[in-house]
Amino acid sequence: MELDPYSYAFHEDPYPTYRWLRDHAPVYRNERLGFYALSRWRDVVDASLDPATYSSARGTLLQDIEPTLLEAMPMMIFMDPPRQTRLRKLVGKVFTPRAMAALEPEIRALAVRLIEPLRERGACEFIRAYAAVLPIEVISAMLGVPPADRQMVREWTDASLTRDPDSAALPAAALEAHARMHAYFCALVAERRRRPGDDLVSGLLAAEIERDDGGGRTRLSDGEIVGFTGLLSGAGNETVTKLLGNAVVLLGRHPAVRDALVRAPGRLPGAIEEALRYWPPSQYQGRTLTRDVELHGEKLPRGARVLLLTGSACRDEREFPDADRFDVDRAIPLQLAFGHGVHKCLGAALARLESRVSLEEWLARIPRWDVDEAGLERVHMTSVMGFAKLPLRW
C-alpha cells in the first residue's frame, strides 16, 4: 500500500488507505517521495502539541517552501513559537467570539440573497452558485478586498493549491497564481498604508507587537501583513467552501438525517462537527522533525518531513466507535479538523458560524435535493479535499 498525496485516485477516496496505515503502518515511510506519515488519532494529537519537535518553519506542505518565498510572504502557519505566538495573539483579537457573533446578521442576509434567485430554478451547481461565493465575500469584506476583486482572489487561491496528477512538482499555474496573489496583496497593503480604512489590513498596519529579540515593541512589516492577508483569505475561503459542499453531499446521501435537521435545525451544529470529522477539508499537515524520534518501534531522523494525517486520525476506530458511520449525534470532545495546539485554526469560530447560518438558510428554503452523483468532481489540491463541481436538483 502506498500513500501518494498527489494521486487523483487517492483524492476520490483516501479512507481505505488510511485504515490500512492505522492498522499496519502507524508510522509510514514513503521512500519514493521522502516523507513519513502518522495516521492514528493519538499520534497526530501528540505531535500537534509538540511544535518544538514537529516544526512548521519549513512549511506545512509535503514540499519544502522556498526560503525566499517564506521571507517575502511570511505566514503564521509557517512559523514556530515564540514568533508565531506573538503574531497569533495579535490577529486573534479580531476573531473573538463576540466579534464573530456580531457578523451573523450580515452573513445571514448574504446567504438569503444568494439562495433566493436559485429557489425557482430547480437546479444549480452548488459550489459556484453558493459554497464558493459566501465565504470569500465574508473574509474579503473583513480584509478590505473590493467586491469586484473577490472572486478573482478566490480563483487565484484555488489555482495556487491545485496539483497535477502523481507529481510532487508545483505546477506553473500554481506558481503564477502565487505570484499574482502576492502582487495583489502587496498593492492592497500599500493602498491601505496611504489611505487607511476600518478593515483588518488597516488595523494590522497600525498594530504593534513585541520584538522577537525582546527589545521593546515594533510594527509589522509589509511582508508580514501580506502574509497575514494571503493566509486569512485562503483559509477563510477554502475551508468553508469545502465544508459546505461536503455537508450537502452527505445530507443528500442521508435524506432521513437531512429531514430531521429541517424539523430540528438546532441539531445543525452537531451535523457540522460530524461533517468536519467525517470528511475534513484539510487532510494533512506537514512538519519537519527538529530531533530524532522513536514511535511504534520506528526511528524517525532529525530533519525528516512528517505528515500528520488529520483525515485518518478523524476516522480512527480507537477514538471513534463505528468511525465510518456518519452520525450527526456523535459526541466529538476534540475537533481535530481545525487543527490542534499552537496552530489550531484562528478562524474556526467564523467557519462554524458561516457554515451553520449558510446551511440553516439553505435547509429552510430548499429542504430537499438530489445530488447528481455522476456530475460530482473532486478538487485536486495539496492537503485540501472537497468538491470542485457539485450539481444539485430539487
C-alpha positions as a Markdown table, in Angstrom:
| # | Residue | x | y | z |
|---|---|---|---|---|
| 1 | Met | 0.0 | 0.0 | 0.0 |
| 2 | Glu | 1.4 | 3.4 | -1.0 |
| 3 | Leu | 0.2 | 6.7 | 0.4 |
| 4 | Asp | 0.6 | 9.2 | -2.5 |
| 5 | Pro | -1.0 | 12.6 | -1.7 |
| 6 | Tyr | -0.7 | 13.6 | -5.3 |
| 7 | Ser | -2.7 | 10.7 | -6.7 |
| 8 | Tyr | -6.1 | 11.7 | -8.1 |
| 9 | Ala | -7.4 | 8.2 | -7.3 |
| 10 | Phe | -6.4 | 8.7 | -3.7 |
| 11 | His | -8.3 | 12.0 | -3.7 |
| 12 | Glu | -11.5 | 10.2 | -4.6 |
| 13 | Asp | -11.5 | 8.1 | -1.5 |
| 14 | Pro | -8.4 | 8.1 | 0.8 |
| 15 | Tyr | -10.1 | 6.3 | 3.7 |
| 16 | Pro | -9.3 | 2.7 | 2.7 |
| 17 | Thr | -5.6 | 3.7 | 2.5 |
| 18 | Tyr | -5.9 | 5.5 | 5.9 |
| 19 | Arg | -7.4 | 2.4 | 7.5 |
| 20 | Trp | -4.6 | 0.2 | 6.2 |
| 21 | Leu | -2.0 | 2.6 | 7.5 |
| 22 | Arg | -3.6 | 2.8 | 11.0 |
| 23 | Asp | -3.7 | -1.0 | 11.2 |
| 24 | His | -0.4 | -1.9 | 9.6 |
| 25 | Ala | 1.9 | 1.1 | 9.4 |
| 26 | Pro | 1.1 | 3.7 | 12.0 |
| 27 | Val | 4.5 | 5.2 | 11.3 |
| 28 | Tyr | 4.6 | 5.0 | 7.5 |
| 29 | Arg | 7.6 | 5.7 | 5.3 |
| 30 | Asn | 7.3 | 6.7 | 1.6 |
| 31 | Glu | 10.8 | 6.2 | 0.2 |
| 32 | Arg | 9.9 | 7.5 | -3.2 |
| 33 | Leu | 8.6 | 10.9 | -2.1 |
| 34 | Gly | 10.7 | 11.1 | 1.0 |
| 35 | Phe | 8.3 | 11.5 | 3.9 |
| 36 | Tyr | 6.9 | 9.8 | 7.0 |
| 37 | Ala | 3.2 | 9.8 | 8.0 |
| 38 | Leu | 1.4 | 9.4 | 11.3 |
| 39 | Ser | -2.2 | 8.1 | 10.9 |
| 40 | Arg | -3.5 | 7.3 | 14.4 |
| 41 | Trp | -5.5 | 9.8 | 16.4 |
| 42 | Arg | -3.3 | 9.8 | 19.5 |
| 43 | Asp | -0.1 | 10.2 | 17.5 |
| 44 | Val | -1.5 | 13.1 | 15.4 |
| 45 | Val | -2.8 | 14.9 | 18.6 |
| 46 | Asp | 0.5 | 14.4 | 20.4 |
| 47 | Ala | 2.6 | 15.7 | 17.5 |
| 48 | Ser | 0.3 | 18.7 | 17.2 |
| 49 | Leu | 1.0 | 19.6 | 20.8 |
| 50 | Asp | 4.8 | 19.3 | 20.4 |
| 51 | Pro | 5.8 | 22.1 | 18.0 |
| 52 | Ala | 9.4 | 22.1 | 19.4 |
| 53 | Thr | 9.8 | 18.7 | 17.8 |
| 54 | Tyr | 7.4 | 18.8 | 14.9 |
| 55 | Ser | 8.3 | 22.2 | 13.4 |
| 56 | Ser | 6.4 | 24.2 | 10.9 |
| 57 | Ala | 9.2 | 26.5 | 10.0 |
| 58 | Arg | 9.9 | 24.8 | 6.7 |
| 59 | Gly | 6.3 | 24.9 | 5.6 |
| 60 | Thr | 3.3 | 22.7 | 6.3 |
| 61 | Leu | 3.0 | 21.1 | 2.8 |
| 62 | Leu | 4.8 | 18.0 | 1.7 |
| 63 | Gln | 7.4 | 20.1 | -0.2 |
| 64 | Asp | 9.8 | 22.5 | 1.5 |
| 65 | Ile | 8.8 | 26.1 | 0.9 |
| 66 | Glu | 11.4 | 28.2 | -0.8 |
| 67 | Pro | 13.2 | 30.4 | 1.9 |
| 68 | Thr | 12.8 | 33.4 | -0.4 |
| 69 | Leu | 9.0 | 32.9 | -0.5 |
| 70 | Leu | 8.9 | 32.5 | 3.3 |
| 71 | Glu | 10.7 | 35.8 | 3.7 |
| 72 | Ala | 8.6 | 37.6 | 1.1 |
| 73 | Met | 5.2 | 36.4 | 2.4 |
| 74 | Pro | 5.7 | 35.1 | 5.9 |
| 75 | Met | 2.7 | 33.3 | 7.4 |
| 76 | Met | 1.9 | 32.1 | 10.9 |
| 77 | Ile | 1.4 | 28.6 | 9.8 |
| 78 | Phe | 5.0 | 28.5 | 8.6 |
| 79 | Met | 6.4 | 29.6 | 11.9 |
| 80 | Asp | 7.1 | 28.2 | 15.3 |
| 81 | Pro | 6.8 | 29.8 | 18.8 |
| 82 | Pro | 7.7 | 32.3 | 20.1 |
| 83 | Arg | 7.3 | 34.4 | 16.9 |
| 84 | Gln | 4.2 | 32.5 | 15.9 |
| 85 | Thr | 2.7 | 33.0 | 19.3 |
| 86 | Arg | 3.2 | 36.8 | 19.2 |
| 87 | Leu | 1.7 | 37.1 | 15.7 |
| 88 | Arg | -1.2 | 34.8 | 16.5 |
| 89 | Lys | -2.1 | 36.8 | 19.7 |
| 90 | Leu | -2.3 | 39.9 | 17.6 |
| 91 | Val | -4.6 | 38.6 | 14.9 |
| 92 | Gly | -6.6 | 36.6 | 17.5 |
| 93 | Lys | -8.0 | 39.8 | 18.8 |
| 94 | Val | -10.1 | 40.1 | 15.6 |
| 95 | Phe | -11.6 | 36.6 | 15.9 |
| 96 | Thr | -13.1 | 36.8 | 19.4 |
| 97 | Pro | -16.5 | 35.1 | 20.0 |
| 98 | Arg | -18.1 | 38.5 | 20.4 |
| 99 | Ala | -16.7 | 39.8 | 17.2 |
| 100 | Met | -17.8 | 36.7 | 15.3 |
| 101 | Ala | -21.3 | 36.8 | 16.7 |
| 102 | Ala | -21.7 | 40.4 | 15.5 |
| 103 | Leu | -21.2 | 39.1 | 11.9 |
| 104 | Glu | -24.2 | 36.8 | 12.0 |
| 105 | Pro | -26.9 | 39.2 | 10.6 |
| 106 | Glu | -24.7 | 40.2 | 7.7 |
| 107 | Ile | -23.8 | 36.5 | 6.9 |
| 108 | Arg | -27.5 | 35.5 | 7.1 |
| 109 | Ala | -28.5 | 38.4 | 4.8 |
| 110 | Leu | -25.9 | 37.3 | 2.3 |
| 111 | Ala | -27.0 | 33.7 | 2.4 |
| 112 | Val | -30.6 | 34.6 | 1.8 |
| 113 | Arg | -29.6 | 36.9 | -1.1 |
| 114 | Leu | -27.7 | 34.1 | -2.7 |
| 115 | Ile | -30.3 | 31.4 | -2.2 |
| 116 | Glu | -33.5 | 33.3 | -3.3 |
| 117 | Pro | -32.7 | 33.5 | -7.0 |
| 118 | Leu | -31.9 | 29.8 | -7.0 |
| 119 | Arg | -35.2 | 28.5 | -5.5 |
| 120 | Glu | -37.3 | 28.6 | -8.6 |
| 121 | Arg | -34.6 | 27.2 | -10.9 |
| 122 | Gly | -34.9 | 23.7 | -9.6 |
| 123 | Ala | -31.2 | 23.0 | -10.0 |
| 124 | Cys | -27.7 | 24.6 | -9.6 |
| 125 | Glu | -24.0 | 23.8 | -9.4 |
| 126 | Phe | -23.8 | 24.3 | -5.6 |
| 127 | Ile | -20.1 | 25.2 | -5.4 |
| 128 | Arg | -20.1 | 28.0 | -8.0 |
| 129 | Ala | -23.6 | 29.3 | -7.0 |
| 130 | Tyr | -23.3 | 29.2 | -3.2 |
| 131 | Ala | -20.5 | 27.5 | -1.4 |
| 132 | Ala | -17.6 | 29.3 | -3.1 |
| 133 | Val | -19.3 | 32.7 | -3.1 |
| 134 | Leu | -20.4 | 33.2 | 0.5 |
| 135 | Pro | -17.1 | 32.6 | 2.4 |
| 136 | Ile | -14.9 | 34.7 | 0.1 |
| 137 | Glu | -17.4 | 37.6 | 0.4 |
| 138 | Val | -17.2 | 37.4 | 4.2 |
| 139 | Ile | -13.5 | 37.2 | 4.6 |
| 140 | Ser | -12.8 | 39.7 | 1.8 |
| 141 | Ala | -15.1 | 42.2 | 3.4 |
| 142 | Met | -13.2 | 41.8 | 6.7 |
| 143 | Leu | -9.8 | 42.3 | 4.9 |
| 144 | Gly | -11.0 | 45.2 | 2.8 |
| 145 | Val | -10.7 | 43.5 | -0.6 |
| 146 | Pro | -13.0 | 45.4 | -3.0 |
| 147 | Pro | -16.2 | 43.5 | -4.1 |
| 148 | Ala | -15.1 | 43.5 | -7.8 |
| 149 | Asp | -11.9 | 41.6 | -6.9 |
| 150 | Arg | -13.2 | 38.9 | -4.6 |
| 151 | Gln | -13.9 | 36.1 | -6.9 |
| 152 | Met | -10.7 | 36.7 | -8.8 |
| 153 | Val | -8.8 | 36.3 | -5.5 |
| 154 | Arg | -10.7 | 33.1 | -4.8 |
| 155 | Glu | -9.8 | 31.7 | -8.3 |
| 156 | Trp | -6.1 | 32.5 | -7.6 |
| 157 | Thr | -6.3 | 30.7 | -4.3 |
| 158 | Asp | -7.8 | 27.6 | -6.0 |
| 159 | Ala | -5.2 | 27.6 | -8.7 |
| 160 | Ser | -2.3 | 28.1 | -6.2 |
| 161 | Leu | -3.4 | 24.9 | -4.3 |
| 162 | Thr | -4.2 | 22.7 | -7.4 |
| 163 | Arg | -1.7 | 20.0 | -8.2 |
| 164 | Asp | -1.0 | 17.8 | -11.3 |
| 165 | Pro | -1.7 | 14.1 | -11.0 |
| 166 | Asp | 1.0 | 12.0 | -9.5 |
| 167 | Ser | 3.5 | 14.8 | -9.4 |
| 168 | Ala | 5.2 | 16.5 | -6.5 |
| 169 | Ala | 6.3 | 19.5 | -8.6 |
| 170 | Leu | 4.5 | 22.8 | -8.2 |
| 171 | Pro | 2.6 | 23.4 | -11.5 |
| 172 | Ala | 3.3 | 26.5 | -13.4 |
| 173 | Ala | -0.3 | 27.7 | -13.0 |
| 174 | Ala | 0.1 | 27.4 | -9.2 |
| 175 | Leu | 3.3 | 29.4 | -9.2 |
| 176 | Glu | 1.7 | 32.0 | -11.4 |
| 177 | Ala | -1.3 | 32.2 | -9.1 |
| 178 | His | 1.0 | 32.6 | -6.0 |
| 179 | Ala | 2.8 | 35.5 | -7.8 |
| 180 | Arg | -0.5 | 37.2 | -8.7 |
| 181 | Met | -1.8 | 36.9 | -5.2 |
| 182 | His | 1.4 | 38.2 | -3.7 |
| 183 | Ala | 1.4 | 41.2 | -6.1 |
| 184 | Tyr | -2.2 | 41.9 | -5.4 |
| 185 | Phe | -1.9 | 41.9 | -1.6 |
| 186 | Cys | 1.3 | 43.9 | -1.8 |
| 187 | Ala | -0.7 | 46.6 | -3.7 |
| 188 | Leu | -3.6 | 46.3 | -1.2 |
| 189 | Val | -1.3 | 46.8 | 1.8 |
| 190 | Ala | 0.4 | 49.8 | 0.1 |
| 191 | Glu | -3.0 | 51.3 | -0.7 |
| 192 | Arg | -4.2 | 50.9 | 3.0 |
| 193 | Arg | -0.9 | 52.5 | 4.2 |
| 194 | Arg | -1.7 | 55.6 | 2.1 |
| 195 | Arg | -5.4 | 55.6 | 2.9 |
| 196 | Pro | -6.4 | 53.6 | 6.0 |
| 197 | Gly | -9.9 | 52.3 | 6.4 |
| 198 | Asp | -11.8 | 50.3 | 9.1 |
| 199 | Asp | -10.7 | 46.9 | 7.7 |
| 200 | Leu | -8.4 | 44.3 | 9.1 |
| 201 | Val | -5.4 | 45.2 | 6.9 |
| 202 | Ser | -5.6 | 48.8 | 8.1 |
| 203 | Gly | -5.7 | 47.5 | 11.7 |
| 204 | Leu | -2.6 | 45.4 | 11.2 |
| 205 | Leu | -0.7 | 48.4 | 9.8 |
| 206 | Ala | -1.4 | 50.3 | 13.0 |
| 207 | Ala | -0.7 | 47.4 | 15.4 |
| 208 | Glu | 2.4 | 46.9 | 17.4 |
| 209 | Ile | 3.9 | 43.6 | 18.7 |
| 210 | Glu | 6.8 | 42.6 | 21.0 |
| 211 | Arg | 10.1 | 42.4 | 19.1 |
| 212 | Asp | 11.5 | 38.9 | 18.6 |
| 213 | Asp | 14.6 | 39.9 | 20.5 |
| 214 | Gly | 12.6 | 41.3 | 23.4 |
| 215 | Gly | 13.8 | 44.8 | 22.8 |
| 216 | Gly | 10.5 | 46.6 | 23.0 |
| 217 | Arg | 7.7 | 46.9 | 20.5 |
| 218 | Thr | 7.6 | 47.2 | 16.8 |
| 219 | Arg | 5.2 | 47.4 | 13.9 |
| 220 | Leu | 4.5 | 44.5 | 11.5 |
| 221 | Ser | 6.4 | 44.7 | 8.2 |
| 222 | Asp | 4.5 | 44.9 | 4.9 |
| 223 | Gly | 5.6 | 41.4 | 4.2 |
| 224 | Glu | 4.1 | 40.1 | 7.4 |
| 225 | Ile | 0.9 | 41.9 | 6.7 |
| 226 | Val | 0.8 | 40.5 | 3.1 |
| 227 | Gly | 1.4 | 37.0 | 4.6 |
| 228 | Phe | -1.5 | 37.5 | 7.1 |
| 229 | Thr | -3.8 | 38.7 | 4.3 |
| 230 | Gly | -3.0 | 35.8 | 2.0 |
| 231 | Leu | -3.3 | 33.3 | 4.8 |
| 232 | Leu | -6.7 | 34.6 | 6.0 |
| 233 | Ser | -8.0 | 35.0 | 2.5 |
| 234 | Gly | -7.1 | 31.4 | 1.6 |
| 235 | Ala | -8.1 | 29.7 | 4.8 |
| 236 | Gly | -11.3 | 31.8 | 5.1 |
| 237 | Asn | -12.3 | 30.7 | 1.6 |
| 238 | Glu | -11.2 | 27.1 | 1.2 |
| 239 | Thr | -12.3 | 25.6 | 4.5 |
| 240 | Val | -15.9 | 26.7 | 4.4 |
| 241 | Thr | -16.3 | 26.1 | 0.7 |
| 242 | Lys | -15.2 | 22.5 | 1.1 |
| 243 | Leu | -17.2 | 22.0 | 4.3 |
| 244 | Leu | -20.4 | 23.3 | 2.8 |
| 245 | Gly | -20.0 | 21.1 | -0.3 |
| 246 | Asn | -19.2 | 18.0 | 1.8 |
| 247 | Ala | -22.1 | 18.6 | 4.1 |
| 248 | Val | -24.6 | 19.0 | 1.2 |
| 249 | Val | -23.4 | 15.7 | -0.4 |
| 250 | Leu | -23.5 | 13.9 | 2.9 |
| 251 | Leu | -27.0 | 15.1 | 3.7 |
| 252 | Gly | -28.1 | 14.3 | 0.2 |
| 253 | Arg | -26.9 | 10.7 | 0.7 |
| 254 | His | -28.6 | 10.6 | 4.1 |
| 255 | Pro | -32.1 | 12.0 | 3.4 |
| 256 | Ala | -33.6 | 10.9 | 6.7 |
| 257 | Val | -30.9 | 12.9 | 8.6 |
| 258 | Arg | -31.5 | 15.9 | 6.4 |
| 259 | Asp | -35.2 | 15.8 | 7.0 |
| 260 | Ala | -34.6 | 15.6 | 10.8 |
| 261 | Leu | -32.4 | 18.7 | 10.6 |
| 262 | Val | -35.1 | 20.5 | 8.7 |
| 263 | Arg | -37.5 | 19.7 | 11.5 |
| 264 | Ala | -35.0 | 20.5 | 14.2 |
| 265 | Pro | -32.4 | 23.0 | 12.9 |
| 266 | Gly | -31.0 | 23.2 | 16.5 |
| 267 | Arg | -29.2 | 19.9 | 15.7 |
| 268 | Leu | -27.3 | 21.5 | 12.8 |
| 269 | Pro | -24.1 | 22.4 | 14.8 |
| 270 | Gly | -23.7 | 18.7 | 15.6 |
| 271 | Ala | -24.1 | 17.8 | 12.0 |
| 272 | Ile | -21.4 | 20.3 | 11.0 |
| 273 | Glu | -19.0 | 18.9 | 13.6 |
| 274 | Glu | -19.6 | 15.4 | 12.2 |
| 275 | Ala | -19.2 | 16.5 | 8.6 |
| 276 | Leu | -15.8 | 18.0 | 9.7 |
| 277 | Arg | -14.8 | 14.8 | 11.3 |
| 278 | Tyr | -16.1 | 12.5 | 8.5 |
| 279 | Trp | -14.6 | 14.5 | 5.6 |
| 280 | Pro | -12.1 | 17.1 | 6.9 |
| 281 | Pro | -11.4 | 19.8 | 4.3 |
| 282 | Ser | -7.8 | 19.8 | 5.5 |
| 283 | Gln | -6.5 | 16.2 | 5.2 |
| 284 | Tyr | -2.9 | 16.6 | 6.4 |
| 285 | Gln | -0.4 | 19.0 | 7.8 |
| 286 | Gly | 3.4 | 18.8 | 7.1 |
| 287 | Arg | 6.0 | 19.1 | 9.8 |
| 288 | Thr | 9.8 | 18.8 | 10.0 |
| 289 | Leu | 11.5 | 17.0 | 12.9 |
| 290 | Thr | 14.0 | 19.0 | 14.9 |
| 291 | Arg | 15.3 | 15.9 | 16.7 |
| 292 | Asp | 15.3 | 12.1 | 16.3 |
| 293 | Val | 12.0 | 10.5 | 17.3 |
| 294 | Glu | 11.2 | 6.8 | 18.0 |
| 295 | Leu | 7.5 | 5.8 | 17.7 |
| 296 | His | 5.9 | 2.4 | 17.4 |
| 297 | Gly | 9.3 | 0.9 | 17.1 |
| 298 | Glu | 10.3 | 3.1 | 14.2 |
| 299 | Lys | 13.1 | 5.6 | 14.2 |
| 300 | Leu | 12.4 | 8.9 | 12.5 |
| 301 | Pro | 15.6 | 11.1 | 12.0 |
| 302 | Arg | 16.0 | 14.7 | 12.6 |
| 303 | Gly | 15.2 | 16.8 | 9.5 |
| 304 | Ala | 12.6 | 14.2 | 8.3 |
| 305 | Arg | 9.4 | 15.5 | 6.8 |
| 306 | Val | 6.3 | 14.1 | 8.6 |
| 307 | Leu | 2.7 | 14.3 | 7.5 |
| 308 | Leu | 0.1 | 14.5 | 10.3 |
| 309 | Leu | -2.9 | 12.7 | 8.7 |
| 310 | Thr | -5.9 | 14.6 | 10.1 |
| 311 | Gly | -8.2 | 12.8 | 7.7 |
| 312 | Ser | -7.1 | 9.4 | 9.0 |
| 313 | Ala | -7.0 | 10.5 | 12.7 |
| 314 | Cys | -10.6 | 11.6 | 12.5 |
| 315 | Arg | -11.6 | 8.1 | 11.3 |
| 316 | Asp | -9.5 | 6.2 | 13.9 |
| 317 | Glu | -11.7 | 3.5 | 15.5 |
| 318 | Arg | -9.5 | 3.7 | 18.6 |
| 319 | Glu | -11.1 | 7.1 | 19.2 |
| 320 | Phe | -14.5 | 6.9 | 17.4 |
| 321 | Pro | -16.6 | 3.8 | 17.7 |
| 322 | Asp | -18.1 | 2.9 | 14.3 |
| 323 | Ala | -15.9 | 5.6 | 12.8 |
| 324 | Asp | -17.0 | 5.1 | 9.2 |
| 325 | Arg | -20.7 | 5.9 | 10.0 |
| 326 | Phe | -21.9 | 9.4 | 9.5 |
| 327 | Asp | -23.7 | 10.2 | 12.8 |
| 328 | Val | -24.8 | 13.8 | 13.5 |
| 329 | Asp | -25.4 | 13.0 | 17.1 |
| 330 | Arg | -21.9 | 11.7 | 17.7 |
| 331 | Ala | -20.0 | 13.3 | 20.7 |
| 332 | Ile | -16.8 | 14.8 | 19.5 |
| 333 | Pro | -14.9 | 16.1 | 22.5 |
| 334 | Leu | -11.9 | 17.3 | 20.4 |
| 335 | Gln | -12.4 | 18.6 | 16.9 |
| 336 | Leu | -9.1 | 17.8 | 15.1 |
| 337 | Ala | -10.4 | 19.0 | 11.7 |
| 338 | Phe | -9.4 | 22.6 | 12.6 |
| 339 | Gly | -6.0 | 21.6 | 13.9 |
| 340 | His | -4.8 | 21.4 | 17.5 |
| 341 | Gly | -2.2 | 23.1 | 19.6 |
| 342 | Val | -0.4 | 26.3 | 18.6 |
| 343 | His | -1.7 | 26.0 | 15.0 |
| 344 | Lys | -5.3 | 25.5 | 15.8 |
| 345 | Cys | -7.3 | 27.4 | 13.2 |
| 346 | Leu | -7.8 | 31.0 | 14.3 |
| 347 | Gly | -10.9 | 31.3 | 12.2 |
| 348 | Ala | -12.7 | 28.2 | 13.5 |
| 349 | Ala | -15.4 | 30.2 | 15.2 |
| 350 | Leu | -16.0 | 32.1 | 11.9 |
| 351 | Ala | -16.1 | 28.9 | 9.9 |
| 352 | Arg | -18.6 | 27.3 | 12.2 |
| 353 | Leu | -20.8 | 30.5 | 12.1 |
| 354 | Glu | -20.7 | 30.7 | 8.3 |
| 355 | Ser | -21.4 | 27.0 | 7.9 |
| 356 | Arg | -24.3 | 27.0 | 10.4 |
| 357 | Val | -26.0 | 30.1 | 9.0 |
| 358 | Ser | -25.5 | 29.0 | 5.4 |
| 359 | Leu | -27.0 | 25.6 | 6.0 |
| 360 | Glu | -29.8 | 26.9 | 8.1 |
| 361 | Glu | -30.9 | 29.2 | 5.4 |
| 362 | Trp | -30.4 | 26.6 | 2.7 |
| 363 | Leu | -32.4 | 23.9 | 4.5 |
| 364 | Ala | -35.2 | 26.5 | 5.3 |
| 365 | Arg | -35.6 | 27.4 | 1.6 |
| 366 | Ile | -34.5 | 24.2 | -0.3 |
| 367 | Pro | -35.2 | 21.4 | 2.2 |
| 368 | Arg | -34.8 | 18.5 | -0.2 |
| 369 | Trp | -32.4 | 17.9 | -3.1 |
| 370 | Asp | -30.8 | 15.2 | -5.1 |
| 371 | Val | -27.1 | 15.1 | -5.8 |
| 372 | Asp | -26.2 | 14.4 | -9.4 |
| 373 | Glu | -23.6 | 11.8 | -8.4 |
| 374 | Ala | -22.3 | 11.4 | -12.0 |
| 375 | Gly | -21.6 | 15.1 | -12.2 |
| 376 | Leu | -19.5 | 15.3 | -9.0 |
| 377 | Glu | -15.9 | 16.4 | -9.4 |
| 378 | Arg | -13.3 | 16.4 | -6.7 |
| 379 | Val | -10.7 | 19.1 | -6.3 |
| 380 | His | -7.1 | 18.0 | -6.7 |
| 381 | Met | -5.3 | 20.2 | -4.2 |
| 382 | Thr | -2.4 | 19.9 | -1.8 |
| 383 | Ser | -3.8 | 18.7 | 1.5 |
| 384 | Val | -7.3 | 20.0 | 0.8 |
| 385 | Met | -10.2 | 17.7 | -0.2 |
| 386 | Gly | -13.7 | 18.6 | -1.3 |
| 387 | Phe | -15.7 | 19.1 | -4.4 |
| 388 | Ala | -14.9 | 21.3 | -7.4 |
| 389 | Lys | -18.3 | 20.7 | -9.0 |
| 390 | Leu | -21.5 | 19.6 | -7.2 |
| 391 | Pro | -24.7 | 19.6 | -9.3 |
| 392 | Leu | -28.0 | 19.5 | -7.4 |
| 393 | Arg | -31.6 | 19.1 | -8.4 |
| 394 | Trp | -34.8 | 19.8 | -6.3 |
